[in-house]
Amino acid sequence: MREYYVYLLTNKRHTVIYTGVTNDLARRLFQHRQKKGGRFTRKYQLHKLVYFEVFADSYNAISREKQIKAGSRARKERLISAANPEWRELLPCG
């Protein structure tokens, strides 16, 4: 059974938050970290995974991604802080 992930990335100083969706979180993070992700993530050096949710189908994952993207930065910060108060890297490199 395939899983889908909605994830939030940030940079070292937590100045920018990016929301994405993928069916292979490890592969997608590798791409971001190798600067082969999107232009936005390259520009702002977004490769620190601080939050993710898992879904059984793509429809719900995409709907959740849109919901998160539509929210304010403060809302995204609360979402991250509730699950990961210290904003630690959830999937280290390597």
N, C-alpha and C positions, 0 to 999 in steps of 0.2 A: 504494500500500500504506500503510495506517495504522500509525502508531507510537504506543506507549503509554509513559508516563514515570512512574517512581517518583522522588519528589523529597523533599529535606529542606530545610526553611527554618529560619532562626533569626532572632533579633533583633540589635540593634546590639551588645549586651554578651554575646551567646552564652549567655544564661541558660536559654533554652527551645529545644527542637528539636521540629519538627513534621514528620511524615511524611505525604505525600499521593500520590495517583495521578491521572493525567489523560491525555487523548489530544491535548492541545494545551498544551504547557508555557508558551509565550509568553502565550497568552490567559489561562491560569490565574494566572500570576504578575501579570499586569496587574490581574486581579480582586482578588487579595490586596492589591496595592499601592494600589488604589482603595478599599480597605476593603469590598469586595463579596464577599470570600471568606467562609469560615466564621466563626462567632462566636469560636472559640478563637484563630484567627490575628489577628483584630481586637483582641481583648483583650490579647494579648501582643505586638502589633506585629511579627508574623512575616512578613517579606517579603524577607529576604536569602537567595537561593538559594545553598547551599553544596555541594550534592551532587545528582546525578541519575543514573539508569540508564535505558536505552532497551530496549523490548521490542517484538517483532513481534505479540504478541497480548495481549489484555486478561487472559486467565486467568493467564498467567505474571506479568504486572505486578501484579495483585491479590494473587497468592500471595506475591510478593516484598515487597509493602507490608506484608502481615500478618506476615511473618517479621521485618522490620525493626522494626515496632511492638512485637512481642513481646519484643524484645531490650532490654537495659538501656541507660541513658544512656551508660555507658562504652563499650559496644559501638558505639553510634551515633557517638560521638566518634571512635573508632578508624576507623570506616568513612569518615567525612568527612576525617580527617587523612591517611589513606593516599592519597586521591585529590586532596585540596586542603589541603595542610599549613598554609597561612596563612589558611584559611577565607575566601578571597576571594569576592566576589560573582561568580557565574558568568554571570549574565544581567543586566547593568546596566539601569537604567531608561532609557527613551527610545527 
